[in-house]
Amino acid sequence: MTDQAVDTDDVRLSAHPAANGHFLGRTRELKELRADIERAGLDTLSGRKVPRARVLLIAGRPGSGRTALAEELVRQVAERYPDGVLRARLSEPDGTPVPVERTARELLAALDLPAPAGAAEDELTEALRTALAGRRALLLLDDAAGTDQVDALLPEAPDCLVVAVSGGPLTGIADVRPCTLGGLDTKSAVELLTGFTGSVRVTVDPRSAETLVEACGGHPAALVLAGGWLAARPQAAVSDLAKRLRAGTDDSNDGTPLARVLRLVYAQLPGSAARLLRLLSLAPAGLVDPHTASSLAGCSVDAARAILDDLVALGLLRAMDSPLPQYDVPGCLHPLLRALAESQERPAELQLARARMLERTVRLLQSCRAITETDSPQAREKLSAMPREVRFPTPRAAADWLRIRRPALLASARLAVADGELDTLARRLLSQLVRAIVAHVGTQAAAPDLYGVHGLVLDVAERRGLPREKAAALLNLGDLDAQTGRTRDALARYRAALDAGREAHDPYATGRAMESVGGAYQELGDYDRAADWFGRALAERLARGERGQAARLYGRIATAHTYAGRYGEALRNWRAAVACHRKGGDVPAHARALSELARVQEYAGRPEESLRTCREAVEWARRAEDARLQAALQLRLADTLERLGDPASAHLHRAAAARMLEEEPPESDERLEGDVSACEIRSTSNED
């Protein structure tokens, strides 16, 4: 159970091609942290039962190697926690705290546990605590922005361990002693440089190496950039870089060691690489792929990937362990790159770069969805008209891209909506994101992601005064609320959608909202209001001459009356539904409506009428070639005949039903699996 967030301050040597892959320094800190795991807490000393997991805090500035230390500690003690390691990053690269609800949802997903779409923060954190109760698991909470984030995620399980990484103390969490990081010791810092430069340049001039470490303040991220600069210049001596950095300290605005080294490295980049580097501060969630870089810089995908690889070699980016080329912008560099972008790019240029990036994402999502529709000639033609670089070779490749890029895609959607000046582009992006997710993942499996996306659509619609889109978003959110049992929340959404639909003069949204309001009341057991709202929706459909939809609504009205015990009204509406289906020529629906009519006749104490209607329904089901419905009707006939005192005929009908089910081709089982009314005759339609 490992996953999730990546560390932003990792300075392991394995992050660089020249490195030898072992952790350096921090021996004292590791010893103290391991001892702190065994230390008796205040609760133990006072004789109280330990209520929560032990929390270890590693505090330090971004780039100080705090995440690398946390990962090394986790590696050393992971075997004590057989239920696995969970990872979560609690801040975005720009420092924005990640909502606790999103973090809890991702941790539950890592545990392979369901997290209902739209569930509140308290519900999700409680589910997480319940899941971890009785387990021995280790949580690594990286880049915590505040106490509240960590406190909400703490397991109430004393056998769990939480390793939190933060910029400062977590005031409010009891019995936590921070391990505060400064610079690396000189020996480890020199060894870190040696991993980039090779041993010769350090051995011939050890004093310059120590001077360089001092100029970098022992700051691991600064040392990585210095090592990358030296590795890219095999002819340069360590003393050359040390002199440059010492000269830079004369500047009164020199800033931190990391800022000084970055400024030096940045100044010697080629113009195209320097521009791309500063524009990477716009990358959603700090995640970059060649398409993102290409659209930001306005260059080809191949050129962008070459520049990205060069930046990795310099320690300015980190290549992620991914089947697709993907890179991570270190969080410690993000504010510095953003400052460079704002100082050297006009606001209009930044906005244009952001728009190009989002437009490329829209094109990729269109291609991702279109590859699933190749059975259609129009879809194939549209796909072939797309540029080669945004086309996917197979549906599997598109699905893999969607899965791997999911965090970046969702972050792109949030970024587009938060921008406020790209709402037209944001609407297109949200629309294509929903369609691609549904095409590859399905509505049910993707419900949590879709809930968030529909919420973003609602934000844009309200901000721009778009009632039609507002109605659509509210209807979608209401449906997801209803599916997860939040019926009253769904009812409020549907009523708001009705108001928006009326404002937009949108008959579809208005009718759909009325029907949904009726469905919510039916779920709440208020059958009178349910029938009333279904009736309003029916009037809308009849006024537009939509016979098929009207027939379905007659059935929903009849269902509400049946639940309320008003069988006369139910029979009248089922007969109206039968007449509509007959006029419309829908033979399967006609048969099902007759079967429901027979059911209500039986409820109403009219077995002879029910028998006649059921036989008629069998004949229509035979015409529709619906074997499952025929079998179900034969069983109903058998039950009715038994009640009428004819067991011999009942036995014959049961035998006929058994033969129909045995003779039915296996593939039809899958076809009918989602059609509840075909497998089991019910008083509600499958669309209810």
Secondary structure, DSSP 8 states (H G I E B T S, - for coil): -------SS---GGGSTT------S-HHHHHHHHHHHHS--HHHHTT----S-EEEEEE--TTSSHHHHHHHHHHHHGGG-TT-EEEEE-B-TTS-B--HHHHHHHHHHHTT----TT--HHHHHHHHHHHHTT---EEEEEEE-SHHHHHHH--S-TT-EEEEEESS--TTSTT--EEE-----HHHHHHHHHHHH-HHHHHS-HHHHHHHHHHTTT-HHHHHHHHHHHHT-TT--HHHHHHHHHHHTTSTT--SHHHHHHHHHHHTS-HHHHHHHHHGGGSGGGEE-HHHHHHHHTS-HHHHHHHHHHHHHTTSSEE-S-SS--EE--TTTHHHHHHHHHHHS-HHHHHHHHHHHHHHHHHHHHHHHHGGGTTSHHHHHHHHTS-GGG--SSHHHHHHHHHHTHHHHHHHHHHHHHHSS-HHHHHHHHHHHHHHHHHHT-TTTTHHHHHHHHHHHHHHHHHHT-HHHHHHHHHHHHHHHHHTT-HHHHHHHHHHHHHHHHHTT-HHHHHHHHHHHHHHHHHTT-HHHHHHHHHHHHHHHHHTT-HHHHHHHHHHHHHHHHHHT-HHHHHHHHHHHHHHHHHHT-HHHHHHHHHHHHHHHHHTT-HHHHHHHHHHHHHHHHHTT-HHHHHHHHHHHHHHHHHTT-HHHHHHHHHHHHHHHHHS-THHHHHHTT-HHHHS--SS-TT-
